[in-house]
Amino acid sequence: MKLLIGILAMLLPLLSQGQASNINPLTIGDTVPGMEITNLYNYPASSIHLPLLSSKLVILDFWATWCGSCIEAFPKMQHLQEKFGSKLQVILVNTYKGDTIQKVQAFFERYRRNTGHSISLPYSLSQEGLMAYFPYKFIPHYVWINKGRLVAITSQDEVTAENISAFTSGNTISLHRKSDDLAFDTNKPLFLSGNGGDGNNFKYRSIITGYIEGIGYNSGMQQDNAGKIIRFYMYNTSASLMLQAAWPALMNRPASRIILNLKNPAKFMQGATAGALVRINSYCYETIIPPSSPAELQQYLQEDVSKFFSIRVCSQIRLMKCLVIRKKTGTGKKFTKPAVNQGSVDGNKIINQPGADFIDILNSLPALAKMPVINETGIVKDINLELPADFHDTSITALKRFLQQNGFETSEAGRRIAVTVVSDK
């Protein structure tokens, strides 16, 4: 017989654990089983059978000694208990093994000395078993039981005299339900693999990733019914294009007027990169924002790109070595003539195009990537020129010769001009 009793004693914890694992959490409206709350202090008995409190509104206040919000609410809970008297029973329920009776009693004594107030509410320790019925992840956590039924699971905000009065007066009210995501992991990014939900309820977000295979190379935006921008995206794009999107005016300058004062300037250089380097140096960017104007979107873009790449982008006036182009003195060359195709480019022929456009072409030449071109020709009319077939790949020497042959003269001289500076923070 003693052996049988011993075996049963060993099996009891295992049986209890098995039963606890089969318990389904209670939902609003369920009848609360006839459970017993044990290890009870500040109460006439050391335990209480919940059905004995069926005539009262019972609020189980789940707490811990390390929970500042729980402790801040104690005076409020004490006041509500005193206000409603026999109609209400608040029980402070602690499920944390580290909160022993010695630790909790010392805690309440410090609380009394520091605040001058004593907590007379009953409190129960070592109640891990209740979590099977009322699971939670964050405290304070309040379980409302009225006439033997679970009527609410709330946060602190819903615990008010008005709501308590409604239940104790026999009224049926619906309170916001506190529903903890038990699988939520603060060590994982929000919404990643469903952590914290599916991500449909956010109000603002910005995401920057590396290259994503299979989604193409796209950019665009979405607007609401009022024409405000609510989403902007760039998929598998280069860092230089991200800079252009964020600072279009500053980054639209010729390459010779953009100074990359960076440890890794190659990342932001314009131009095509082939093969795997495209994927290594490509990014996906998406921002979903409150309804915004184009100027406000620019601000979002600048903040995100600046933070991610840890850079600053600004305009400065600097003394630069430039290629200055003037009209050759005494030349009889006519730069303009009537043309049928007014203002066009036909192959390598510039037909009645503004002189400034020709300067833009010069500024785009690789040979002049580090030497800005300054237009001091004084020509205000449109010009006509036929460019060599290899003009884009021409050298500075060949370019000067071409310009000389076509009525221009050049010199290299210093000029104070506006440049865009991209620098590390």
N, C-alpha and C positions, 0 to 999 in steps of 0.2 A: 504493500500500500504506500509506504514512504517513497519507494522508487517511482511509482505511478504519479504521485503528487509532484515529485521532483521533475519528472519528464513534462508534466503539464505546465509547471512553472516556467520551464525553459521554452515551451512552445507558445505560451501566452503572448509574449511580445511579437513573435512572428505572426501569430494569428491576427493580432491587432493591426500590425502593419499591412497585412494582406487585406483586411477589411477596409482600412483607411484608403488604400490605393483604389478600392472599388467604389468609393464614395463619389457621387456626382455633385459638383458645386451647385448650391441652391441659386435659383433665379427669383426675380421679383414675382411675388404671388404664391410662391411655394409655402407649404406648411413646414415649419421648422421642427425637426425631430426632437424627441424628448431628451435632449442632451444635458449633461451636467457640467457646470463650470466649477473647477476645483482650484485649490491653492488660492483661496480668496482671503483678502485682508481688508481691514476697515469695514468689516461686515459682521453681523451677529453670529454667522456660521462660517465655517471654513470652505463650504461649497454650497452651490444652489442648483436646484433642478429648474431649468428654464420654464417648464409648464406652470410652476408655482407663481410666475410673474405674468401670467396671461392677462391679468386685469390691468397691467401697466403697459405703457410704451417703453420698450427696452432699447437703449442705444449702446451697442458695444463699440467702445472707442479704442481701436487698436493703436498702440503706441510703443515707444522704446525710450530709454533714458538718453540716447544720443540724438533723438529727434527734436530739434529746436521748435519746429512748428507745432508738434504735439504738445510740448510743454507750454508754449505761449497760449494755447487754447484751454489749458486747465482752468484758469479763473472763470472763463466763459462757461465751461461745462459745469463748474461748481455752482455758478449763479443760476443756470437753467434748472439744475436739480433742486435748488432751494426754491425757485419760483414755482415749479409745478408739483413739488412735494410728492405725494403718494401716486400721482398720475404718471410719473416718469421714474425710470431707474437707469442711470448711467453707470456702466461698469467699464473701468479702464482695463483693457485686455492686453497682456504682453506675451508675445510668442517667441521672444529671443532668449536662447539658452544662456547667453552671457549675462542677462539681467537676473541675477540671483536675488534672493530675499535680502541678503546682506547689502548688496550693491544698491538695490532699490530703496531700502530703508535709509541708507546713507544719503542717497540722492534726495529723498523727500526732506530729510533733515537740513541739508544744504539749501534746498529750495525755501524752507521756512525761514532760515537765518537770513538769506539774501533778499527775500521779498516781504517778510513779515506776515505771510499768509500760510496757513496750513491747508492741505488737500484732504478733505474728509471723504471723498468719493471712494467706493470700494474698488480695489484693484486685484487682478488675478494674474498669476505668473505661470510660466511653463505651459502655455496653452497652444502648443504647436498643432495639436489635433484639430483645432477649430479652423485651421487654414484649409483643410480639405473641404469644408462646407462653405467657407467664405475666403477664397483665395485672393491674395493681393500682392502687389510688388512694392507699393509706395505707401508710406504713412505720413500723416494720420489717415485713417481709414475708418469709416463709420457705417455700422450695420444697424438698420432700424427693424425692430421686430414688434409688431402690434397685433395683439390678440392671437398670438401663436403663428402668425404668418410674416414672412419676409416682405416688407413693404418698401424698403429703399436701401440702396448702397450709395453713399455719398462722400464727397469731400467736405472740408470744414465750412465752405461757403453756405451749404444748404442747412447747416445746423443752426436754426434761428428759432426764436420764440414763436414767431408766426407759424412756421411749419410744424413745430411741436404741438402748438395749440390746435391746429387743424386735425392732426391725428387723434389727439386726446379728446377732441370734441366729436369724433365719429365721422369726420369728413374724409373723403378719398381724394388725395392729391397726387400728382405725379412730379417727382423731383428728378433733376439731372442725375443720371447714373454714373458713378465713378467705375469705370471698367478698365482695370490695369492690363496692359499687354505683358503677360507673364514671360513671354519669350524675348522681350525687348532687351537688347544688349547695348549699353552705353559705350562699349569699346568698339562697336561697329558703326560705320557711317549711317546716318538716317536714311531710310527707305532702300538701302542696299539689300538685295535679296529679301525684300519685304520687311526689313527691320523697322518697326514703327508704323507700318502701313504701306499702302501702294503708292503714296506720294501724290495723290490727287488733291490734297487739301492745302498745299503750300501757297503762300501769297507772293513770294519772291525767292528766286534762286538763280545762281550762276554756276555753271559747270564747265570745267576745262579738262579735257582728256587728251591722251595721245591719239595716234592714228587708229581708226576703227575700220576694219576690213568689211567691205560689202555694203556700205551706206553711201558710197559715191562722194563726189566733190560738189557740195551745194552750199548756197547761202541764201538768206531771205529773211522775211519778217512777217508777222501777223498783226492785224489791227482789229480793234473792237468796232462796234457799230458806229461809234462817234469818230472813227478815224484815228484813234490814239494807238500807239504802238504798245503791244503787250508781250511780244516775243520776237527775239532776233537770234539767228543761228548762222554759224559758219562751220561746215563739216569738212574735215581733212584738208585744212588750209595751212598756209605757211605763216610763220611768225611775222614776216614782213607785211603780209596782207592783213593780219590782225592789227598791226600798227596803223595801216592805212585806213582801216575801218574805224578805229578809235580816234585818230587824229587826221582826218582827210585833208584838211587844208595844209597842215604842216608836213605831212608825208607825201603830198602831191608835188613837192618841189623836185627838181632834177637830182639825180644821185650825187652830183658834185656839190649840192647844197645841203646834203644830209650827212652829218658827222656822227659816226657810231663810236662813241667813246666808251667802249665796252670790253670786258675781258674776253667775251666770245662774240665778236662782231659777225662772224660767218652765219650765225643763226638768223640774223635779221637782214642779210643782204638779199637784194632782189635778184630775180633770175631763176630759170628753171634748173632743177636738180633731178637727176635721173635715178632710177632703180630704188634700192633700199633706202637711200638717203631721203627720198621723198617721204617715206613712211616714218623714218626716225625724226625728221624735222617738221612733221605735220601735226596739227592739233584740231580738236573738235571743241567748239565753243557754243554754248547756248545760254541765254539769259531769259527768264520769264519775269516780267516786271509789272508794277502797277501801271495803269494807262499813262503813257508818257508821250511827250513831244519828241521830234527828232533831236533837239538840243539836249533834252533830258536823257535820251538813249545814249548820246555821245558821252555824257557824264558817267553813266553806268559802265560803258565800254572802257573808258579811260581808267576808271578805278580798278576794274577787274584785270585788264591787261597789265597795268602798272604794278599791281600787287603780285600777280602770278610770275611775271618775268623779273620783278624787282628792279624796275627801270624808271627813269624820269624822261619826259619828252617836253622840250621847250624850244622857243624861238629866240635866237640871239643875233646881234649884229657883230660880225667879225671881219677883220681885215684878211682878205683872201687873195691868193694869187689867181688872177683871172686871164682868160683869153679875150682881149678887147677887139671888137670888130668895128671898123669904120668904113665909110665910103672912100674909095681911093681918090686922092686929091687930083683934080683936073681931068678925071675920067669922063669920056664922052658916052660911056655905056648907058643905054636905056634899060632900066630894070623893069619897066612896065610896058605893056602893049595891049591893044585890044585882043580879046580872045572870045571865042564862041563859048567854050566851057569855062564860064566865069567862076573863079574860086574853086578849083578842083586839083586833084593830084592824079596824074595819069602815068602809072608805072613809076619811073624815076623823074618824071617831069612835074615841076611845081608851076601851076598855071594860075596866075593872078591870085596868089595867096598872100595874106598879110606877112610882112617881114618878121613879125614876132613869132609866127608859126615856124618860119625857117630857123630862127634862133632856138626854138624848142627842139627841132630836129637835131641841131648841133649838140644841144645839151644832152641828148639821149645817146650820143655816140660813146662806145666803150673807151675810146681814146681820150675822151674828155671827162671821164668818170670822177676825176679828182680836180678838175679845173673848170670852174663855172665860166660860161660864155656871157659876155656883156655886150649888149647891142648899143653902139654909139654911132650907128650909120646915119641917123637923122632921116631915114627913108620912111615916109608916112603912107606912101601908096603901096598897093599890092605889087608883088614882084613875080618874075618868071625866071625859073632856073631849070636846067637839066642836070641831074646829079649822075655821077658815075655809077656803074652797075654795082661796084664793090664799096659804095660810099659808107655803108654801115660799118665796115671793117677797116676803114681807112686809118692811117697813122696821122699824128699831128702834123708831121712834115708834109704829107700828101694833102692834108686838109688845107693847110696854109697856101700851098701851091694852087690848089683848086680855087680858093677864094681870091687869090691874087689874079688868076686868069679871068675871073668873072667880075672884076671891078671893085674888089674889097681889099683892104689892107688890115693886117693883124699885128697885135703886140701883146706881150705878156706883162701885165701890170697889176699892182695891188689896188683893190677896191673894198670899201666897207659895204658889205651886203648882208641881207637877212639869211640865216641858215637855220636848219633844224638840228638840234643836238639831242641825241639819244644816249643817255649815260646810265651806268649802274647806280643804284641807290647806295 
